[in-house]
Amino acid sequence: MCRRENIFNGSLLVSFLLLTIILGGCGSNANMAAQISGKWKPVQGNNIMAINLNQNPQTLMIDGHTFQAEVESIDKGSSTMQLKVATDDGPSKVWTIRQVWDDNGSTFKLAFRHDGTTETLVPVSQS
């Protein structure tokens, strides 16, 4: 009987470790930066926003103007990334980008908050 219990306990431990590795890898900072990086367009308007958080230098390009950015923090629970953005008009500002997933969890929009406004962005390929 002891041998069966040891095999069962060992199988449970291996399953737990694999699940931990898989779930930990899905929510990594680099993965979220890669998911967000690309070309986006506001739901209302024609401006294209290019987000590059997956490579150095990290940048946001809005209306043809490039802003240097640095990922300050990521809240995996709310799928929110805070960015420290260098602006032309003085000190750096904190802007946030939040992934808003659809009901089946396969695609998302972005809620982009900056300078007191929030815009909903969709991938350029979906516009």
N, CA, C and O atoms as a Tinker XYZ file with bonds, in Angstrom:
   508  protein
     1  N      0.806000   -1.199000    0.000000    73     2
     2  CA     0.000000    0.000000    0.000000    64     1     3
     3  C      0.856000    1.273000    0.000000    63     2     4     5
     4  O      0.494000    2.251000   -0.655000    81     3
     5  N      1.950000    1.278000    0.701000    73     3     6
     6  CA     2.784000    2.470000    0.779000    64     5     7
     7  C      3.290000    2.887000   -0.601000    63     6     8     9
     8  O      3.375000    4.076000   -0.909000    81     7
     9  N      3.619000    1.907000   -1.417000    73     7    10
    10  CA     4.145000    2.215000   -2.738000    64     9    11
    11  C      3.098000    2.941000   -3.594000    63    10    12    13
    12  O      3.430000    3.900000   -4.291000    81    11
    13  N      1.838000    2.491000   -3.547000    73    11    14
    14  CA     0.767000    3.162000   -4.301000    64    13    15
    15  C      0.572000    4.594000   -3.823000    63    14    16    17
    16  O      0.397000    5.503000   -4.635000    81    15
    17  N      0.600000    4.797000   -2.532000    73    15    18
    18  CA     0.433000    6.147000   -1.974000    64    17    19
    19  C      1.574000    7.053000   -2.414000    63    18    20    21
    20  O      1.350000    8.219000   -2.740000    81    19
    21  N      2.804000    6.526000   -2.426000    73    19    22
    22  CA     3.952000    7.333000   -2.854000    64    21    23
    23  C      3.832000    7.717000   -4.325000    63    22    24    25
    24  O      4.127000    8.853000   -4.696000    81    23
    25  N      3.400000    6.772000   -5.167000    73    23    26
    26  CA     3.227000    7.068000   -6.592000    64    25    27
    27  C      2.135000    8.115000   -6.774000    63    26    28    29
    28  O      2.306000    9.056000   -7.549000    81    27
    29  N      1.016000    7.963000   -6.069000    73    27    30
    30  CA    -0.087000    8.923000   -6.159000    64    29    31
    31  C      0.362000   10.305000   -5.696000    63    30    32    33
    32  O      0.084000   11.300000   -6.365000    81    31
    33  N      1.060000   10.380000   -4.548000    73    31    34
    34  CA     1.542000   11.667000   -4.028000    64    33    35
    35  C      2.555000   12.294000   -4.985000    63    34    36    37
    36  O      2.557000   13.507000   -5.192000    81    35
    37  N      3.419000   11.453000   -5.567000    73    35    38
    38  CA     4.394000   11.965000   -6.527000    64    37    39
    39  C      3.711000   12.513000   -7.777000    63    38    40    41
    40  O      4.122000   13.542000   -8.313000    81    39
    41  N      2.673000   11.829000   -8.239000    73    39    42
    42  CA     1.922000   12.299000   -9.416000    64    41    43
    43  C      1.232000   13.626000   -9.121000    63    42    44    45
    44  O      1.213000   14.523000   -9.964000    81    43
    45  N      0.669000   13.747000   -7.931000    73    43    46
    46  CA     0.037000   15.014000   -7.553000    64    45    47
    47  C      1.047000   16.149000   -7.521000    63    46    48    49
    48  O      0.754000   17.250000   -7.988000    81    47
    49  N      2.219000   15.900000   -6.981000    73    47    50
    50  CA     3.255000   16.921000   -6.893000    64    49    51
    51  C      3.699000   17.358000   -8.289000    63    50    52    53
    52  O      3.821000   18.554000   -8.555000    81    51
    53  N      3.939000   16.400000   -9.178000    73    51    54
    54  CA     4.350000   16.733000  -10.544000    64    53    55
    55  C      3.260000   17.534000  -11.252000    63    54    56    57
    56  O      3.559000   18.510000  -11.938000    81    55
    57  N      2.000000   17.131000  -11.091000    73    55    58
    58  CA     0.886000   17.858000  -11.711000    64    57    59
    59  C      0.815000   19.285000  -11.195000    63    58    60    61
    60  O      0.615000   20.215000  -11.976000    81    59
    61  N      0.976000   19.471000   -9.899000    73    59    62
    62  CA     0.935000   20.805000   -9.296000    64    61    63
    63  C      2.070000   21.671000   -9.843000    63    62    64    65
    64  O      1.851000   22.829000  -10.199000    81    63
    65  N      3.281000   21.113000   -9.911000    73    63    66
    66  CA     4.419000   21.885000  -10.414000    64    65    67
    67  C      4.233000   22.287000  -11.874000    63    66    68    69
    68  O      4.536000   23.421000  -12.246000    81    67
    69  N      3.740000   21.374000  -12.700000    73    67    70
    70  CA     3.488000   21.704000  -14.110000    64    69    71
    71  C      2.440000   22.798000  -14.246000    63    70    72    73
    72  O      2.609000   23.723000  -15.041000    81    71
    73  N      1.366000   22.702000  -13.484000    73    71    74
    74  CA     0.324000   23.724000  -13.528000    64    73    75
    75  C      0.867000   25.079000  -13.096000    63    74    76    77
    76  O      0.537000   26.098000  -13.703000    81    75
    77  N      1.689000   25.104000  -12.064000    73    75    78
    78  CA     2.291000   26.350000  -11.590000    64    77    79
    79  C      3.180000   26.972000  -12.657000    63    78    80    81
    80  O      3.134000   28.182000  -12.875000    81    79
    81  N      3.983000   26.158000  -13.320000    73    79    82
    82  CA     4.866000   26.664000  -14.376000    64    81    83
    83  C      4.052000   27.220000  -15.541000    63    82    84    85
    84  O      4.356000   28.299000  -16.051000    81    83
    85  N      3.022000   26.492000  -15.962000    73    83    86
    86  CA     2.194000   26.925000  -17.088000    64    85    87
    87  C      1.483000   28.226000  -16.768000    63    86    88    89
    88  O      1.522000   29.162000  -17.566000    81    87
    89  N      0.835000   28.302000  -15.617000    73    87    90
    90  CA     0.098000   29.519000  -15.254000    64    89    91
    91  C      1.030000   30.684000  -15.021000    63    90    92    93
    92  O      0.698000   31.812000  -15.388000    81    91
    93  N      2.176000   30.454000  -14.429000    73    91    94
    94  CA     3.142000   31.529000  -14.206000    64    93    95
    95  C      3.667000   32.078000  -15.508000    63    94    96    97
    96  O      3.868000   33.286000  -15.631000    81    95
    97  N      3.893000   31.222000  -16.483000    73    95    98
    98  CA     4.398000   31.654000  -17.782000    64    97    99
    99  C      3.382000   32.444000  -18.574000    63    98   100   101
   100  O      3.764000   33.329000  -19.339000    81    99
   101  N      2.097000   32.156000  -18.420000    73    99   102
   102  CA     1.055000   32.842000  -19.181000    64   101   103
   103  C      0.924000   34.298000  -18.777000    63   102   104   105
   104  O      0.521000   35.127000  -19.593000    81   103
   105  N      1.252000   34.622000  -17.553000    73   103   106
   106  CA     1.048000   35.986000  -17.095000    64   105   107
   107  C      2.314000   36.782000  -16.963000    63   106   108   109
   108  O      2.355000   37.726000  -16.174000    81   107
   109  N      3.344000   36.450000  -17.691000    73   107   110
   110  CA     4.609000   37.147000  -17.534000    64   109   111
   111  C      4.528000   38.564000  -18.095000    63   110   112   113
   112  O      3.704000   38.862000  -18.960000    81   111
   113  N      5.403000   39.429000  -17.582000    73   111   114
   114  CA     5.435000   40.821000  -18.026000    64   113   115
   115  C      5.768000   40.919000  -19.506000    63   114   116   117
   116  O      5.156000   41.702000  -20.233000    81   115
   117  N      6.737000   40.126000  -19.955000    73   115   118
   118  CA     7.131000   40.170000  -21.362000    64   117   119
   119  C      5.968000   39.743000  -22.254000    63   118   120   121
   120  O      5.783000   40.297000  -23.337000    81   119
   121  N      5.195000   38.775000  -21.813000    73   119   122
   122  CA     4.070000   38.298000  -22.602000    64   121   123
   123  C      3.026000   39.402000  -22.755000    63   122   124   125
   124  O      2.514000   39.612000  -23.854000    81   123
   125  N      2.706000   40.102000  -21.688000    73   123   126
   126  CA     1.722000   41.185000  -21.766000    64   125   127
   127  C      2.248000   42.310000  -22.659000    63   126   128   129
   128  O      1.497000   42.874000  -23.455000    81   127
   129  N      3.528000   42.635000  -22.528000    73   127   130
   130  CA     4.119000   43.671000  -23.389000    64   129   131
   131  C      4.038000   43.257000  -24.847000    63   130   132   133
   132  O      3.766000   44.089000  -25.713000    81   131
   133  N      4.270000   41.983000  -25.130000    73   131   134
   134  CA     4.195000   41.485000  -26.508000    64   133   135
   135  C      2.762000   41.524000  -27.017000    63   134   136   137
   136  O      2.527000   41.864000  -28.177000    81   135
   137  N      1.797000   41.179000  -26.162000    73   135   138
   138  CA     0.393000   41.196000  -26.568000    64   137   139
   139  C     -0.077000   42.609000  -26.899000    63   138   140   141
   140  O     -0.863000   42.801000  -27.826000    81   139
   141  N      0.395000   43.583000  -26.156000    73   139   142
   142  CA    -0.046000   44.970000  -26.330000    64   141   143
   143  C      0.691000   45.649000  -27.484000    63   142   144   145
   144  O      0.133000   46.525000  -28.144000    81   143
   145  N      1.928000   45.253000  -27.729000    73   143   146
   146  CA     2.724000   45.894000  -28.781000    64   145   147
   147  C      2.099000   45.656000  -30.150000    63   146   148   149
   148  O      1.690000   44.544000  -30.483000    81   147
   149  N      2.037000   46.731000  -30.934000    73   147   150
   150  CA     1.464000   46.658000  -32.275000    64   149   151
   151  C      0.790000   47.962000  -32.636000    63   150   152   153
   152  O      0.970000   48.971000  -31.954000    81   151
   153  N      0.015000   47.945000  -33.706000    73   151   154
   154  CA    -0.690000   49.146000  -34.167000    64   153   155
   155  C     -2.141000   49.084000  -33.727000    63   154   156   157
   156  O     -2.828000   48.080000  -33.917000    81   155
   157  N     -2.595000   50.194000  -33.126000    73   155   158
   158  CA    -3.938000   50.296000  -32.567000    64   157   159
   159  C     -4.609000   51.554000  -33.100000    63   158   160   161
   160  O     -3.947000   52.504000  -33.519000    81   159
   161  N     -5.935000   51.538000  -33.074000    73   159   162
   162  CA    -6.724000   52.667000  -33.566000    64   161   163
   163  C     -7.861000   52.916000  -32.590000    63   162   164   165
   164  O     -8.499000   51.970000  -32.127000    81   163
   165  N     -8.126000   54.189000  -32.270000    73   163   166
   166  CA    -9.267000   54.476000  -31.405000    64   165   167
   167  C    -10.576000   54.038000  -32.066000    63   166   168   169
   168  O    -10.708000   54.083000  -33.289000    81   167
   169  N    -11.531000   53.618000  -31.252000    73   167   170
   170  CA   -12.843000   53.240000  -31.774000    64   169   171
   171  C    -13.442000   54.428000  -32.512000    63   170   172   173
   172  O    -14.067000   54.262000  -33.559000    81   171
   173  N    -13.254000   55.619000  -31.970000    73   171   174
   174  CA   -13.719000   56.838000  -32.635000    64   173   175
   175  C    -12.507000   57.659000  -33.021000    63   174   176   177
   176  O    -11.751000   58.105000  -32.159000    81   175
   177  N    -12.321000   57.857000  -34.308000    73   175   178
   178  CA   -11.180000   58.618000  -34.790000    64   177   179
   179  C    -10.368000   57.806000  -35.766000    63   178   180   181
   180  O    -10.590000   56.608000  -35.938000    81   179
   181  N     -9.429000   58.468000  -36.400000    73   179   182
   182  CA    -8.625000   57.817000  -37.431000    64   181   183
   183  C     -7.149000   57.733000  -37.090000    63   182   184   185
   184  O     -6.365000   57.236000  -37.898000    81   183
   185  N     -6.749000   58.203000  -35.925000    73   183   186
   186  CA    -5.336000   58.209000  -35.568000    64   185   187
   187  C     -4.840000   56.785000  -35.341000    63   186   188   189
   188  O     -5.562000   55.944000  -34.806000    81   187
   189  N     -3.622000   56.529000  -35.746000    73   187   190
   190  CA    -2.990000   55.241000  -35.507000    64   189   191
   191  C     -2.001000   55.427000  -34.364000    63   190   192   193
   192  O     -1.247000   56.400000  -34.321000    81   191
   193  N     -2.021000   54.471000  -33.438000    73   191   194
   194  CA    -1.098000   54.480000  -32.310000    64   193   195
   195  C     -0.231000   53.237000  -32.403000    63   194   196   197
   196  O     -0.746000   52.119000  -32.440000    81   195
   197  N      1.080000   53.424000  -32.440000    73   195   198
   198  CA     2.010000   52.298000  -32.484000    64   197   199
   199  C      2.612000   52.123000  -31.096000    63   198   200   201
   200  O      3.242000   53.032000  -30.556000    81   199
   201  N      2.408000   50.943000  -30.532000    73   199   202
   202  CA     2.928000   50.629000  -29.203000    64   201   203
   203  C      4.074000   49.652000  -29.362000    63   202   204   205
   204  O      3.912000   48.594000  -29.970000    81   203
   205  N      5.235000   50.001000  -28.821000    73   203   206
   206  CA     6.401000   49.125000  -28.847000    64   205   207
   207  C      6.915000   48.980000  -27.418000    63   206   208   209
   208  O      7.733000   49.780000  -26.964000    81   207
   209  N      6.437000   47.963000  -26.714000    73   207   210
   210  CA     6.882000   47.710000  -25.345000    64   209   211
   211  C      7.645000   46.402000  -25.254000    63   210   212   213
   212  O      8.093000   46.006000  -24.177000    81   211
   213  N      7.791000   45.733000  -26.390000    73   211   214
   214  CA     8.412000   44.418000  -26.428000    64   213   215
   215  C      9.902000   44.484000  -26.741000    63   214   216   217
   216  O     10.609000   43.489000  -26.587000    81   215
   217  N     10.388000   45.648000  -27.179000    73   215   218
   218  CA    11.795000   45.818000  -27.547000    64   217   219
   219  C     12.283000   47.156000  -27.016000    63   218   220   221
   220  O     11.496000   48.044000  -26.689000    81   219
   221  N     13.607000   47.276000  -26.940000    73   219   222
   222  CA    14.190000   48.560000  -26.556000    64   221   223
   223  C     14.540000   49.338000  -27.808000    63   222   224   225
   224  O     15.000000   48.726000  -28.772000    81   223
   225  N     14.354000   50.632000  -27.856000    73   223   226
   226  CA    13.720000   51.436000  -26.805000    64   225   227
   227  C     12.210000   51.231000  -26.796000    63   226   228   229
   228  O     11.593000   51.056000  -27.847000    81   227
   229  N     11.623000   51.255000  -25.614000    73   227   230
   230  CA    10.176000   51.145000  -25.479000    64   229   231
   231  C      9.572000   52.496000  -25.827000    63   230   232   233
   232  O      9.970000   53.529000  -25.286000    81   231
   233  N      8.593000   52.473000  -26.751000    73   231   234
   234  CA     8.015000   53.725000  -27.228000    64   233   235
   235  C      6.515000   53.594000  -27.472000    63   234   236   237
   236  O      5.979000   52.499000  -27.642000    81   235
   237  N      5.865000   54.747000  -27.481000    73   235   238
   238  CA     4.485000   54.899000  -27.939000    64   237   239
   239  C      4.531000   55.978000  -29.010000    63   238   240   241
   240  O      5.107000   57.043000  -28.784000    81   239
   241  N      3.937000   55.726000  -30.169000    73   239   242
   242  CA     3.879000   56.745000  -31.213000    64   241   243
   243  C      2.410000   57.099000  -31.422000    63   242   244   245
   244  O      1.598000   56.267000  -31.828000    81   243
   245  N      2.095000   58.359000  -31.133000    73   243   246
   246  CA     0.723000   58.848000  -31.242000    64   245   247
   247  C      0.737000   60.071000  -32.155000    63   246   248   249
   248  O      1.494000   61.016000  -31.935000    81   247
   249  N     -0.106000   60.039000  -33.175000    73   247   250
   250  CA    -0.198000   61.152000  -34.128000    64   249   251
   251  C      1.172000   61.550000  -34.664000    63   250   252   253
   252  O      1.451000   62.740000  -34.811000    81   251
   253  N      2.025000   60.584000  -34.955000    73   251   254
   254  CA     3.340000   60.862000  -35.513000    64   253   255
   255  C      4.377000   61.315000  -34.506000    63   254   256   257
   256  O      5.527000   61.545000  -34.881000    81   255
   257  N      4.007000   61.454000  -33.228000    73   255   258
   258  CA     4.951000   61.877000  -32.191000    64   257   259
   259  C      5.354000   60.658000  -31.355000    63   258   260   261
   260  O      4.498000   59.921000  -30.869000    81   259
   261  N      6.662000   60.456000  -31.195000    73   259   262
   262  CA     7.167000   59.323000  -30.439000    64   261   263
   263  C      7.476000   59.721000  -29.002000    63   262   264   265
   264  O      8.169000   60.708000  -28.751000    81   263
   265  N      6.953000   58.941000  -28.067000    73   263   266
   266  CA     7.183000   59.134000  -26.644000    64   265   267
   267  C      8.000000   57.958000  -26.112000    63   266   268   269
   268  O      7.675000   56.801000  -26.378000    81   267
   269  N      9.054000   58.256000  -25.364000    73   267   270
   270  CA     9.817000   57.207000  -24.696000    64   269   271
   271  C      8.995000   56.712000  -23.508000    63   270   272   273
   272  O      8.414000   57.515000  -22.777000    81   271
   273  N      8.945000   55.398000  -23.314000    73   271   274
   274  CA     8.130000   54.820000  -22.247000    64   273   275
   275  C      8.941000   53.798000  -21.467000    63   274   276   277
   276  O      9.909000   53.226000  -21.969000    81   275
   277  N      8.523000   53.589000  -20.236000    73   275   278
   278  CA     9.132000   52.577000  -19.379000    64   277   279
   279  C      8.012000   51.907000  -18.592000    63   278   280   281
   280  O      7.180000   52.587000  -17.993000    81   279
   281  N      7.988000   50.587000  -18.591000    73   279   282
   282  CA     6.967000   49.870000  -17.833000    64   281   283
   283  C      7.275000   50.045000  -16.352000    63   282   284   285
   284  O      8.320000   49.610000  -15.867000    81   283
   285  N      6.354000   50.686000  -15.640000    73   283   286
   286  CA     6.503000   50.918000  -14.206000    64   285   287
   287  C      6.002000   49.722000  -13.403000    63   286   288   289
   288  O      6.669000   49.258000  -12.478000    81   287
   289  N      4.818000   49.228000  -13.768000    73   287   290
   290  CA     4.250000   48.099000  -13.035000    64   289   291
   291  C      3.213000   47.399000  -13.900000    63   290   292   293
   292  O      2.671000   47.964000  -14.850000    81   291
   293  N      2.959000   46.148000  -13.534000    73   291   294
   294  CA     1.925000   45.360000  -14.198000    64   293   295
   295  C      1.074000   44.703000  -13.124000    63   294   296   297
   296  O      1.592000   44.041000  -12.224000    81   295
   297  N     -0.227000   44.890000  -13.224000    73   295   298
   298  CA    -1.187000   44.220000  -12.343000    64   297   299
   299  C     -1.836000   43.119000  -13.167000    63   298   300   301
   300  O     -2.731000   43.382000  -13.970000    81   299
   301  N     -1.388000   41.894000  -12.969000    73   299   302
   302  CA    -1.884000   40.773000  -13.766000    64   301   303
   303  C     -3.365000   40.508000  -13.503000    63   302   304   305
   304  O     -4.088000   40.079000  -14.402000    81   303
   305  N     -3.815000   40.761000  -12.283000    73   303   306
   306  CA    -5.212000   40.519000  -11.937000    64   305   307
   307  C     -6.177000   41.367000  -12.745000    63   306   308   309
   308  O     -7.244000   40.896000  -13.139000    81   307
   309  N     -5.806000   42.618000  -12.994000    73   307   310
   310  CA    -6.676000   43.508000  -13.762000    64   309   311
   311  C     -6.168000   43.719000  -15.192000    63   310   312   313
   312  O     -6.740000   44.508000  -15.945000    81   311
   313  N     -5.097000   43.015000  -15.564000    73   311   314
   314  CA    -4.493000   43.138000  -16.908000    64   313   315
   315  C     -4.155000   44.586000  -17.234000    63   314   316   317
   316  O     -4.414000   45.071000  -18.336000    81   315
   317  N     -3.567000   45.272000  -16.242000    73   315   318
   318  CA    -3.248000   46.688000  -16.389000    64   317   319
   319  C     -1.744000   46.911000  -16.294000    63   318   320   321
   320  O     -1.063000   46.353000  -15.434000    81   319
   321  N     -1.252000   47.737000  -17.201000    73   319   322
   322  CA     0.158000   48.098000  -17.221000    64   321   323
   323  C      0.278000   49.608000  -17.014000    63   322   324   325
   324  O     -0.371000   50.391000  -17.708000    81   323
   325  N      1.111000   50.006000  -16.056000    73   323   326
   326  CA     1.385000   51.435000  -15.857000    64   325   327
   327  C      2.705000   51.762000  -16.524000    63   326   328   329
   328  O      3.702000   51.060000  -16.354000    81   327
   329  N      2.689000   52.851000  -17.292000    73   327   330
   330  CA     3.872000   53.288000  -18.021000    64   329   331
   331  C      4.318000   54.653000  -17.536000    63   330   332   333
   332  O      3.487000   55.524000  -17.282000    81   331
   333  N      5.602000   54.846000  -17.406000    73   331   334
   334  CA     6.185000   56.158000  -17.147000    64   333   335
   335  C      6.605000   56.689000  -18.510000    63   334   336   337
   336  O      7.472000   56.116000  -19.170000    81   335
   337  N      5.986000   57.786000  -18.925000    73   335   338
   338  CA     6.163000   58.301000  -20.282000    64   337   339
   339  C      6.814000   59.680000  -20.239000    63   338   340   341
   340  O      6.348000   60.575000  -19.534000    81   339
   341  N      7.886000   59.839000  -20.993000    73   339   342
   342  CA     8.561000   61.132000  -21.105000    64   341   343
   343  C      7.774000   61.996000  -22.087000    63   342   344   345
   344  O      7.544000   61.600000  -23.230000    81   343
   345  N      7.365000   63.180000  -21.628000    73   343   346
   346  CA     6.615000   64.094000  -22.487000    64   345   347
   347  C      7.433000   65.352000  -22.750000    63   346   348   349
   348  O      8.410000   65.632000  -22.056000    81   347
   349  N      7.018000   66.098000  -23.757000    73   347   350
   350  CA     7.736000   67.319000  -24.127000    64   349   351
   351  C      7.491000   68.463000  -23.148000    63   350   352   353
   352  O      8.292000   69.395000  -23.065000    81   351
   353  N      6.391000   68.395000  -22.412000    73   351   354
   354  CA     5.998000   69.542000  -21.583000    64   353   355
   355  C      6.362000   69.391000  -20.106000    63   354   356   357
   356  O      5.603000   69.823000  -19.238000    81   355
   357  N      7.509000   68.787000  -19.814000    73   355   358
   358  CA     7.945000   68.737000  -18.427000    64   357   359
   359  C      8.220000   67.338000  -17.927000    63   358   360   361
   360  O      8.745000   66.490000  -18.647000    81   359
   361  N      7.850000   67.112000  -16.667000    73   359   362
   362  CA     8.190000   65.825000  -16.057000    64   361   363
   363  C      7.429000   64.662000  -16.692000    63   362   364   365
   364  O      6.418000   64.846000  -17.368000    81   363
   365  N      7.948000   63.469000  -16.450000    73   363   366
   366  CA     7.298000   62.261000  -16.965000    64   365   367
   367  C      5.909000   62.119000  -16.372000    63   366   368   369
   368  O      5.630000   62.601000  -15.275000    81   367
   369  N      5.042000   61.445000  -17.121000    73   367   370
   370  CA     3.669000   61.204000  -16.685000    64   369   371
   371  C      3.426000   59.706000  -16.613000    63   370   372   373
   372  O      4.121000   58.918000  -17.254000    81   371
   373  N      2.433000   59.326000  -15.827000    73   371   374
   374  CA     2.044000   57.929000  -15.745000    64   373   375
   375  C      0.798000   57.732000  -16.593000    63   374   376   377
   376  O     -0.234000   58.360000  -16.355000    81   375
   377  N      0.902000   56.860000  -17.578000    73   375   378
   378  CA    -0.214000   56.478000  -18.430000    64   377   379
   379  C     -0.502000   55.003000  -18.170000    63   378   380   381
   380  O      0.407000   54.253000  -17.815000    81   379
   381  N     -1.736000   54.583000  -18.339000    73   379   382
   382  CA    -2.079000   53.178000  -18.115000    64   381   383
   383  C     -2.715000   52.579000  -19.365000    63   382   384   385
   384  O     -3.426000   53.247000  -20.115000    81   383
   385  N     -2.433000   51.311000  -19.555000    73   383   386
   386  CA    -3.039000   50.533000  -20.628000    64   385   387
   387  C     -3.613000   49.276000  -19.982000    63   386   388   389
   388  O     -2.909000   48.544000  -19.285000    81   387
   389  N     -4.897000   49.038000  -20.222000    73   387   390
   390  CA    -5.557000   47.858000  -19.650000    64   389   391
   391  C     -6.135000   47.013000  -20.769000    63   390   392   393
   392  O     -6.798000   47.527000  -21.670000    81   391
   393  N     -5.882000   45.733000  -20.709000    73   391   394
   394  CA    -6.477000   44.806000  -21.664000    64   393   395
   395  C     -7.911000   44.529000  -21.225000    63   394   396   397
   396  O     -8.153000   44.151000  -20.079000    81   395
   397  N     -8.858000   44.718000  -22.140000    73   395   398
   398  CA   -10.272000   44.428000  -21.887000    64   397   399
   399  C    -10.630000   43.240000  -22.768000    63   398   400   401
   400  O    -10.872000   43.398000  -23.964000    81   399
   401  N    -10.664000   42.050000  -22.173000    73   399   402
   402  CA   -10.875000   40.812000  -22.923000    64   401   403
   403  C    -12.337000   40.623000  -23.273000    63   402   404   405
   404  O    -13.223000   41.025000  -22.520000    81   403
   405  N    -12.588000   40.002000  -24.433000    73   403   406
   406  CA   -13.966000   39.682000  -24.815000    64   405   407
   407  C    -14.462000   38.510000  -23.957000    63   406   408   409
   408  O    -13.707000   37.946000  -23.165000    81   407
   409  N    -15.726000   38.157000  -24.126000    73   407   410
   410  CA   -16.350000   37.143000  -23.273000    64   409   411
   411  C    -15.690000   35.775000  -23.357000    63   410   412   413
   412  O    -15.645000   35.056000  -22.359000    81   411
   413  N    -15.178000   35.400000  -24.524000    73   411   414
   414  CA   -14.567000   34.073000  -24.625000    64   413   415
   415  C    -13.061000   34.100000  -24.388000    63   414   416   417
   416  O    -12.409000   33.058000  -24.463000    81   415
   417  N    -12.500000   35.269000  -24.104000    73   415   418
   418  CA   -11.088000   35.379000  -23.755000    64   417   419
   419  C    -10.114000   35.190000  -24.897000    63   418   420   421
   420  O     -8.940000   34.900000  -24.662000    81   419
   421  N    -10.575000   35.347000  -26.137000    73   419   422
   422  CA    -9.675000   35.132000  -27.268000    64   421   423
   423  C     -9.115000   36.430000  -27.843000    63   422   424   425
   424  O     -8.030000   36.420000  -28.425000    81   423
   425  N     -9.822000   37.538000  -27.696000    73   423   426
   426  CA    -9.345000   38.831000  -28.194000    64   425   427
   427  C     -9.581000   39.902000  -27.130000    63   426   428   429
   428  O    -10.343000   39.706000  -26.184000    81   427
   429  N     -8.912000   41.029000  -27.311000    73   427   430
   430  CA    -9.089000   42.114000  -26.352000    64   429   431
   431  C     -8.965000   43.459000  -27.049000    63   430   432   433
   432  O     -8.370000   43.585000  -28.119000    81   431
   433  N     -9.547000   44.451000  -26.406000    73   431   434
   434  CA    -9.363000   45.856000  -26.762000    64   433   435
   435  C     -8.465000   46.440000  -25.687000    63   434   436   437
   436  O     -8.177000   45.789000  -24.683000    81   435
   437  N     -8.026000   47.668000  -25.905000    73   435   438
   438  CA    -7.230000   48.360000  -24.890000    64   437   439
   439  C     -7.989000   49.559000  -24.368000    63   438   440   441
   440  O     -8.603000   50.301000  -25.134000    81   439
   441  N     -7.943000   49.746000  -23.056000    73   439   442
   442  CA    -8.411000   50.987000  -22.441000    64   441   443
   443  C     -7.138000   51.771000  -22.149000    63   442   444   445
   444  O     -6.353000   51.395000  -21.279000    81   443
   445  N     -6.940000   52.858000  -22.879000    73   443   446
   446  CA    -5.723000   53.666000  -22.793000    64   445   447
   447  C     -6.042000   54.959000  -22.063000    63   446   448   449
   448  O     -6.784000   55.799000  -22.572000    81   447
   449  N     -5.476000   55.119000  -20.855000    73   447   450
   450  CA    -5.746000   56.303000  -20.038000    64   449   451
   451  C     -4.496000   57.176000  -19.986000    63   450   452   453
   452  O     -3.418000   56.743000  -19.579000    81   451
   453  N     -4.686000   58.436000  -20.419000    73   451   454
   454  CA    -3.582000   59.403000  -20.407000    64   453   455
   455  C     -4.158000   60.805000  -20.318000    63   454   456   457
   456  O     -5.201000   61.100000  -20.901000    81   455
   457  N     -3.480000   61.646000  -19.596000    73   455   458
   458  CA    -3.850000   63.065000  -19.488000    64   457   459
   459  C     -5.321000   63.257000  -19.147000    63   458   460   461
   460  O     -5.960000   64.167000  -19.675000    81   459
   461  N     -5.868000   62.417000  -18.276000    73   459   462
   462  CA    -7.247000   62.577000  -17.817000    64   461   463
   463  C     -8.310000   62.041000  -18.752000    63   462   464   465
   464  O     -9.499000   62.203000  -18.476000    81   463
   465  N     -7.926000   61.406000  -19.850000    73   463   466
   466  CA    -8.910000   60.840000  -20.771000    64   465   467
   467  C     -8.670000   59.342000  -20.925000    63   466   468   469
   468  O     -7.558000   58.858000  -20.718000    81   467
   469  N     -9.713000   58.624000  -21.285000    73   467   470
   470  CA    -9.608000   57.202000  -21.565000    64   469   471
   471  C    -10.162000   56.937000  -22.952000    63   470   472   473
   472  O    -11.282000   57.328000  -23.283000    81   471
   473  N     -9.352000   56.264000  -23.754000    73   471   474
   474  CA    -9.755000   55.899000  -25.105000    64   473   475
   475  C     -9.819000   54.376000  -25.207000    63   474   476   477
   476  O     -9.023000   53.667000  -24.590000    81   475
   477  N    -10.772000   53.888000  -25.990000    73   475   478
   478  CA   -10.832000   52.466000  -26.300000    64   477   479
   479  C    -10.127000   52.260000  -27.635000    63   478   480   481
   480  O    -10.467000   52.901000  -28.630000    81   479
   481  N     -9.148000   51.367000  -27.651000    73   479   482
   482  CA    -8.370000   51.104000  -28.854000    64   481   483
   483  C     -8.627000   49.680000  -29.343000    63   482   484   485
   484  O     -8.791000   48.757000  -28.546000    81   483
   485  N     -8.659000   49.519000  -30.659000    73   483   486
   486  CA    -8.788000   48.197000  -31.282000    64   485   487
   487  C     -7.591000   48.010000  -32.201000    63   486   488   489
   488  O     -7.024000   48.984000  -32.696000    81   487
   489  N     -7.204000   46.751000  -32.429000    73   487   490
   490  CA    -6.091000   46.520000  -33.370000    64   489   491
   491  C     -6.434000   47.077000  -34.746000    63   490   492   493
   492  O     -7.589000   47.009000  -35.167000    81   491
   493  N     -5.460000   47.622000  -35.444000    73   491   494
   494  CA    -5.683000   48.189000  -36.769000    64   493   495
   495  C     -6.286000   47.137000  -37.694000    63   494   496   497
   496  O     -7.097000   47.476000  -38.555000    81   495
   497  N     -5.915000   45.887000  -37.539000    73   495   498
   498  CA    -6.446000   44.834000  -38.407000    64   497   499
   499  C     -7.945000   44.606000  -38.202000    63   498   500   501
   500  O     -8.599000   44.028000  -39.070000    81   499
   501  N     -8.505000   45.054000  -37.060000    73   499   502
   502  CA    -9.938000   44.888000  -36.795000    64   501   503
   503  C    -10.742000   46.130000  -37.155000    63   502   504   505
   504  O    -11.969000   46.106000  -37.057000    81   503
   505  N    -10.106000   47.187000  -37.557000    73   503   506
   506  CA   -10.848000   48.436000  -37.807000    64   505   507
   507  C    -11.434000   48.480000  -39.192000    63   506   508
   508  O    -12.085000   49.459000  -39.557000    81   507
